[in-house]
Structure formats: C-alpha cells, structure tokens
Amino acid sequence: MTPYQILGLGSFIPAKSLSNDDLAKIVDTDDEWIVTRTGIRSRHVLDDSQNTSDMGALAAQQALNNAHISPDQITHVIVSTCSPDHLCPNTACLVSYQLGIKGAMAFDLNAACSGFLYGLEVAGGILANRPDAVVLFVCAEALTRRVNWEDRTTCVLFGDGAAAAVLARSPQGLAQVTEVCCHADGRSPDPLSIGGGTAFHVKNGDPVDENFFIRMEGREVYRNGVRRMTEMCVQILEKTGLTTEDIDVIIPHQANLRIVESVASRLKAPMNKVFVNLDRFGNTSAASVPIALHEAMEAGRIPAGARVLLTAFGGGFTYGSAILQFSAPDAAD
C-alpha cells in the first residue's frame, strides 16, 4: 500500500462512569465476577441528551485541532460505527453538519470492533486515488443504548466513546500508516450481533424483544478473537519483514483482558509492551483501538520513533491489523 500519515488524533469519553458495583444494583452480578472474567472495572455511558454523532463530532474537533486542519480542508468524512444515530441519514453527514463541513463526501462503514482497521484501509484507498485528499476518520459507538440490561453476560462488557484521526498524504505527521491488513469470515447466524435492521420484523406499536439488543456467544467469540487477532499480527509482520521484537507497542482491541493476554502470549510479546485501558472503558467496539491509541500517545507510552502494531476482531466476523511508524524527534520539529 501507499503509506500515508496520521496528522492528528482526538477522542471523547462521556463523563458518566458506571462501575461494576453500580451494575450489581441492576443485574445479578458482582465486581469479582466481572473482573475475573473480563478485566473490566468500569465503563462510560453517554448522556441521554447526546447521540453517537455528538461524540464523533467532539472527538473529530479535537483531532482537527491537533492536526492544525480547518473543517474546510476536509475532503472526505468517514464514520465507523455499528451504533449509528439512524439507519438513514448516515452518521458521517450528521458529524459533518456539526463541524460545519460542507461538500465533503461523507459515509459510514460498519465492521464492528474492527472498524478502525477497516477505515484505515478504506482511507488508504481514497488517498492513493486522490493524493490531495484530507480524510476525517471518526470511530464512535453508543453501545450502552443497545445492551440488554437484564443479560449479565453482555451488559457488563460494553461502554460508549469516540475517537478520530485526520489522514493525508503528507511528508510528515504524528505517525505513518505503513501497512494495513483486513479480512472477514462471514457467519450466519452471527455469534455476535445487534438487531434492528430489516431482519428484525416490526410494525408500529410492536414492543422490541431480546433480538433487538446485543447478543453474543461468548465462548465462540473468545476462541475466534484470539485466533484471528494472532493470525493478523503474524500476517502483517511477515508481510513487512518484521518480528515481534521490532514492535515497540501493541494496541489490541480492548474487549477482554483474557483475550489480550492470550494474543500477547501467542505472539511471545511481554505484557509491558501491550497497552490496556479496557479496565476503565470496557468494549467500545470500533472506537476501542483509536481511543487506546490516543490515550497511549497522550500518556507518553508511545515514544518518538516507535513502531506500533494494532489489531482487532469483531462481529461478522471481521478482523484486521495495522502497523504505524511514529515520527522521530527531528521529523516532528
């Protein structure tokens, strides 16, 4: 692929935090049960007055500021989400409106938790075709709006949040996207799904049932998640002629600590090389990897010149990986 740059990053996390003890008051669970099975201790919940597009716009504005890019310079807006405001209009148009972006191509993509990796691949194609393009790529999820709060196996897992990146062909930036690999393995019925589309038959006045909410077969998702993320990391390392030793930081999809640890073990990577924030945010689906990427950068966990490996797995099944090369100190000056 033709390398391109991340010029700026941003993220938004809702203020309201829901702890495991808070959840124990509404569903049959407790902190020990959740932590030992997932590693999650809290997650954030979007305010009732906001929607997915609002989070996306706030993260996007931060990314634009970070990149020193004005809204009128944006040529394409992509939003990756599986929890859009509406089936139509798309969330990218709503984000564009909030930011005052006019005339830019705007569309959504849905690759579930692999959304950031899929979006990097799509943006790379746009930038290869139009070298002068400036892409605003947003990942935003409000999954707490679609969890069944009576199902303790799923409601403890998910949180809300958003992150954004400004992408362009540029001689320098925060980091170069050097390679992306994405694949899918379609399943029917999918072991991880959210209802509400045309397969969900409903007429005016009908109540929703459990098929409307997130449903997951945990064991199958766990097994495939570990296998596919490991495969994608091995594939992209082989493709680029690198080894795990050449990677400074690994940022996996933040779904479950057991999955993260298993992937690290299979890659023979020490956990001190792996960035983890799922204990505080839970699974934010498409926003998971870019939120972690932004937080790791802000926390100083990604030194200048670092090589970063990203990987994710989501419903579909979808899965992918990417390698970022962060700028050396002289390149950033």
N, C-alpha and C positions, 0 to 999 in steps of 0.2 A: 504494500500500500504506500501511497504518498504521505510522508509524515506531515503533520500539522501541529499547531500549538494551542494549548490552553492559555488564553490571555488573562483570564480572571475566574475566580470561584466565589460562590456565596452559598449561604444556607439559612434556613429558618426552622426553628423548633418552637411549637406552641408553648405558651407559658405554663399551662396546666399539666402537672405531673400526676400520674396515677400509680401509686406504689402497689406492691404485692399485698400488703396489709389492707390497702383500700379495696382491692379486688376481692379479698377474703370476706368482705362485708356484703358482697352482692352475688357471689358464686361459691360453690363448695370447693375451696382450695385454701392453701396457706403459703407463706413465704418459702418455707423449706421445700415444699413440693415443687414449686415453680423454679426455684434457684437450682436445685439438684438436677432437674430435667432439662433446663434451658439456659441457665446462667443469667436470666433476666431478673432485674430487681425493680425496675420501674419503666414506664413508657409515657409519652406525652400525648395529650388529647386536644384536638382542635376545638376552639371556642365555637359555640353554636352560631355565632354571628358571621363566621368565616367558612369558606369552602376551599377545595383543592386549589383553585385558580388564585385565590388570595395568598396562600402560602407560596405558590410558584412565583407570583409577581414580587413578593418581598425578597425571596432568595435571588431572583433574577436581578433586581435592582442592586443588590449587594455585589453580585458578580459583575455587573456593568461598571459600578463604581471602582471595583478592584482592578478591572481591565482598562479603566480610563476610556471607556467607549460610551458614546451617547446613543440613545434609542434610535435616532435617525440614521445611524450607521449600520443597523442590523438589517440583513437581507433575508434571513430565514429564522423562524421561531419553531422549535420542536419541543413538544412536551411529552415525556414518557410517564404514563400513569395507567393503572388498572382501576382507579377510583376517581373518574372524572366528575366534574360538576354535573354534566348531562351527557347523554349519548350524542346529542347534537344541540347546540354548536360544540365544536371541539374546544378543549381547554386552552389550546395554544392561541386561538382567537381571543379568548377572554383575557389571557395574560397579556397579549399584545395591546389590547384596549386599555388595560390598567396602566401600562407603561408608556402609552402614547405612541406606540409603534404603528405606523400606517404604511400599507402597501407591501409589507414583507410577507412572503409565503409563510403560512402557519398551518401546522398539522400535528396531530397526536400519533403516538405509537404505543402499542401495548405488548410488552414482552415480560410482564410481571416483574419479578425480582431481578431479572437480567436486563432491565430496561436501560440502565446507564451504559452497559457494554454494547447493546444493540444500537443505542443512539449514537455512540462514538463511531460505529461502523457506518451508519447512515450519513452522519455529518461528514465523515471522511469521503464518501462518495460525492456529496454535494461540493465539497471543497476541491476535489480532484477535477470535477466538471467545470466549476466556476472558481478559479483561483482568487478572485477578488471578493468572494462572499465572506460575510461575517455572520456566524451562526450563534444564536442564543439557544442553548440546550438546557431545558428545565426538567427535573425529575421531582414529582410531587405526589404524595399519597395521603389520603384521609381514610385509612383502613378501619379506624375505630367506628366509622359510620356504617361499616358493613360486617362487623363481627356479631355473632350471636352471643349475647352476654349471659346466656344460660348454658353455654358449652365451654366448660373449663379447659378443654384440650386445645381450643383455638383462641378464646378471648384473651388469654394471658400473654399471647405471643406478639400481638401487633400494636404498633404505635403510628403516630402521624408526624409528618415532617416533609421538608423540601430542600433541594439543593439545585444549583445552577452553574453552568460554565459558559464562557464566551470562547468560541473556537474560530480560528482563522489560519490561513497560510501566512506565516509571518517569520521573519528571521530570528525572532526571539519571543519569549513569553515566560510564563511560570514553568511550563513543562511541555515537552514534545510528546505527542502521541505517536509512538514508533510502530506499534503493531496492535491489531485487534483481531480476535478470532471469535466467531459466534456460530452456534449450531442449535438445532431443535430436534426433539423426538416426540412427535405428536401422540397423545393418548386419548382414548375415548372409552369410558368416561375418564376425565382427568382426575387424578388423585388430589389435585389442589385446584379449587375452582371458586368463582364468585358468580352467583346467579344474577338475573335481572335483564338479560338480553332476550332475543326472540325465542330461545328455547324455554324461557320462563313464561308460560301462558297465563295471562292475567287480563281480566276485564275490569272496567270501572266498578269500584266498590268491593272487589275481592281483597281479602286480607293476604298479606305475604306469609309464607311459611319458611321452614328452615332452609329450603332450596335457594332462597333469596340471599342468604348470607355466606360468608366464607366457610367452605367445607374442606377438610384435609384428612388424608390417610397418613398419619404421622410416620409410621414405620417405612412405608414405601418412599415417601418424600425424603426422609432421612437417608435411606440407603442410596437412592439415586443422587441426592445432593452431594454426598461425599464422593461418590464415584465420578460424577460428571465434572465437578469443580477440579478434582485432582487431574482428570484427563485433560481438561482445558489448559491447566497450568503446564502440564508436561508438553502438550502440543505446542503452545506458544513459545516455550523455552527452546524446544527443538527447532522450531521454525526460525528463531532469531539467533540460534547458536549459543544460547546462554545456559547456565545452570542455576540451581537454587542459590549457590554461593555468590552468584553475580547480582542477586537481588538484595536490595537494602531493606525494603519494607514490603510486606504483603498485606493487602487490604481485601479481605473476602467479604462476601455478602454477610450481613450481620443478622442471622436468623436464630442460631442456636449455638451455644458455646461448644457443645459436644461435636457438632459438625465442623466448626472451625478447628478444634483441636485435632480431629481425625484427619482433616485435609493437611494440616501442618505436619502431622506425623508421617503421612504417606509421602509428602514431599521432602521429608527429612530436614524440615526447617524448624529452628528453635522458636518457641512462642514469643520470645522477646523481639523477634523480627515481625511479628504479626500484630497489627493494630486492631484492638477490640473496643467497641463502645456500646455493644448490644445490651450490656447490663443496665444502661441508663435510658436507652431509646427503644429497645425491642426491635422487632422486624418492621422496618419502614419500606419494604418492598423496593421499588425502583429507586427510591431516594436513599436507600441504605448505603450503598458504596460511595456515592458522591458526598453524603453527609460525613461519612467516616474520613474520606479523603480530605475534605475541607478542614475538619477538626484536627486531623493529624498534622496537616500543614500549619495551622494556627498554633498548635501546641508545641511546635518545634520538633515533632517526631520524624519529619522528612528533611534531612539536611540538604544543603545545596549540593547539586550534582548527583543526588540519589536516583537510583533506578527502582521504580515501584511496580509491583505486579498486582493487578486487580483480577478478581474472579467472582462469578455469581451464578446462581441457579434459581430457576423459578417455574411457576406453573406453565404448563404447555406440553411437555417440559421444554424450557428454554435454558440455555447456558452459554457462558462466554468468558473471555479473559482479555486483558489488555496490558501492555507494558508502556509506562510513562518514563521519560527521561527528564528529570528536573534540571533546571538551569544551573550551571556552575556560577560561582560568585561573580566572576568577571562578565558573564553573559547577562546577568540580571542588572548590572550597573548601567 
